[in-house]
Amino acid sequence: MPAETTVKAALEALNKALNQLDNEVDRQVDASRSATEAAEELGRMIEDRSRIALELDQAQDRSNRLEEANREVSRRLVTAMETIRAVLDR
């Protein structure tokens, strides 16, 4: 019977080791999946950042053009007002 007990103990130890191995494999698969998902999310964030940076550059360019147009309109209004004053003063 000691051989039977030894075989039984060996089988229990083997089952325990296999369960631990199975759990570790599951953990590694989950970690790999998480790393893949994190890499994909990082890729999406980089794409979003690039898109937002481009949109910001375009908005800044538009803002600069509007400011220039505003200065030109203001200059023309001042010229028009001065011309009107000059005509009225005659």
Residue pairs with C-beta under 8 A, 6 or more apart in sequence:
none
